[in-house]
Amino acid sequence: MATVTEPTVLRREEEEDDNSKPAADDEDPGAQIAPIVQLQEVAVSTGEENEDVLLELKSKLYRFDKDGNQWKEWGVGIVKLLKHKETRKVRLVMRQNKTLKICANHLVLSTMTVQEHQGNDKSCVWHAADFPDGELKDETFCIRFASVENCKTFKDKIAEIAEGQTRDSGESEEGKTAASLIEKLSVEAKDEEEKPEPKAEVFSSSAEKKGEDEKAEAATEK
């Protein structure tokens, strides 16, 4: 009986030993494998390096499709108001969260007005000449925020910037007018200085004239 069961027990023990050994694939050979391609860190420019952030809020943007006469979702992301450090111009920029694709990019002009969208106090609409992908397009946008406060903050900031643009434009026109008047006055003054002075006519006194007349008469009598 022992001769029959003994091989079976041994086989079981051998199988257990084999199972307890780590597989060859799990063994660490200790070899160092260099990567085939060396990747280098590349600096990516967003075009916003020379601008200051005036406002940034999470939002969902819609664009009005004129052909279909309906609103279409245009992207979910963070809308920003950026002011250029040199030109002082302000633009609205929004990128999609995942792809970072630009879905809105236009200047905030003095004529831009933002209005509440159909009684929804979390959404507002506006009209702008947009430049998202290298082509200027006339667009109507609607933007929706998570709260009423964010929507009000956005509208108030746009109104403030537009008013500032109007004021700066008015000051610029006044400055141009004043400069033009000053230049005109300067030219007129210069022309006056360059005009030749009239020569003074010399008139003899009445006594000298009388004496000359008497001399002429005496010479005639002789």
Helices and strands as residue ranges (DSSP letters): H 2-20, G 24-26, E 51-65, E 70-84, E 90-96, E 102-107, E 115-117, E 120-130, E 137-145, H 148-194, H 206-221
